Amino acid sequence: MPKAPIFVVQLHDARRLHYDVRLEVDGVLKSWAVPRGPSLDPVVKRLAVPTDDHSLEYATYEGVHVGARYGSGAVIVWDAGVYRNETRDKQRKLVDPADAIDRGHFRFALQGVKLTGSWAFTRTGRDGDWLLVKVRDESADPLLDLTVDDPRSILSGLTIDEMAATAS
């Protein structure tokens, strides 16, 4: 039986604080920067900007990128786990994740430390931006904001500010 693909959400304090949502697809981490982080409220649509693919080894990276280059700043692993593809075509057959992303809609179920349940990335058509939306299911909770209530790394236990202080 093939192993489930991984996902990771890294909180990154670069030019602006944002959450990098990364999904394993075809041997790399497909990545979107989500400025306000994932919302458990299915009504809330979060902007998601595609970024460069990363290697699978990057899924456990925490630390501080130093310098003036793009991507400088502290990084923590805010959440991680595995996911299941839920994208189906009109005949109800599963669509390959890479094909789903190419088509502009990818639905998946997360099984992480913090995030669970079904989610979807949908391309908006404007400038290549996407939206990240929580699907209505038993894990949806419009009253809970994990970005505020649970800001620590699942690996080190550090907050983003505590990680940044390690570079001093």
N, C-alpha and C positions, 0 to 999 in steps of 0.2 A: 504494500500500500504506500503510495507517495506521501511524503511528509507535507503538512500544511504550510503554505507560504507565510512568511512573517510580515509583521508591520511594526513600525516604531513611530512614536511622536516625540520629536526632540524640541525642547524649548530653547530658542536661540536669541540671544541679545546682541544682535548685529546693529546695523543703522537704526533699526526699529525692532522692538521685541516682537517675536512671532513664533508660531508653532510650525515646525516642518513635519508634515504628515507624509510618511514614506511607506509604500507597499511593494513587496517583492513581486516583480513581474519579469519573467524571462531572464532570471539570474541577476537582476539589478534592482535597486530601490527606486521606483518611480516616485517623484517627490513634488509636493505642493506646499507653498508657504501660506499658512492660514493666519493672518494678522491677529485676529481676536481669539483664536483657538477653537476647538470643537465645542459645540453647544449640544446639550442633551435635549433641548426643546425642538421638536420637529417643525415648529413654525419659523424658527430662526434659520436664515440662510447665511452662511459665512463665506466671504470671498476667499478663493483659493487660487493662488497664482502658481502655475507650473514652474519648477526650477530644474536644475540639472539632475540627471540620474546620479545615484551614488552606488558605490560597491556595497555588497552585503555586509562586509566587515565594518562599515561605518555605522551599522545599526546599534552598536554598543559604545560608540564614541561619546565621551564626556570630557570636557576640558575647556581651555581658553585658546582660541585662535588669536594670536598676537600680530599686530601690525596694522597698516592702513589699507590692506587689500580687502576686496569684497569678501564678506563672510566672517570678518574679524569679530571677536566677542565670545562670550561664554556660551556653552552648550551643555544641557543636561538631557538625560533620557527621561522624559516626563511619563511616557507609557510605552508598553511594548507587549507583543504577544503574537498570535497567529490570526489569520483571517480565512474566510471561505467566500469564494465567488458566488454571487447570487444573481448575476446579470443573465437574463434570458431573452431569447428572440421571440418573435410572434408565434412560433410553433412550440414555445416553452422549453426549447433546448438551451443549455448553458452556452454562453458566448465566451470565447477565450478572453481573458482579462486584457491582453494587449489590443485585441480587436475592439473590445468594449471602449477602451480609452481612446483609440483612434476614432471611433464613432461618436465620442463625446458624452457617454453615459456609462458609469461603472457603479454597480451596486454590490456591496459586500457586507459580510457580518464579521465583526471584530470579537475576539476573545482575548482581552487584555487584562492587565491589573486594574486599570481605571475605567477603560471604555469597553463596553460590550454592546451586543445587538447590531442591528442593521443600519447602514449608512449609504450615502450615494454621493459621488462626484458627478456633476453635470456641467458641461461646457456651456457658457452663456452665449457664445457667438460674438461677443464684443471683445476685441483685442486678445482673444485666446484665453480670457479669464474663465475660471470655473467657480462653481458653488459647492460647498460641502454642507450636506443636510442630513440630520438624524431622521431615520425612518420611524414612523409611529410603531412602537412595539413595547414589550414589557420593560425594557431598559430605558425608555424615554422618560425624562423627568424635567419639566419646565421650571421647577423650583430649585434645582441643584445646578450650581456652576462650579464644576471641578477645577477650572482654571484659577478660581479664587479659593475654593475650599480645600484643594489638595495640590498645592504648588510644588511639592518636592519631587526630586528624582526617585524613580523606583529602583535605581541601582545604588547610588551613593547616599541617598537621603538628604542631599543638599538642595537648597533653593538656588535659583539662578544667581542671586546676589552673593550667596555664599560661595558658589563656584567661581564667580568673577573675582572674589577676594583672594582666591588661591593663587592668582597670577601675580599678586603683589610681592 
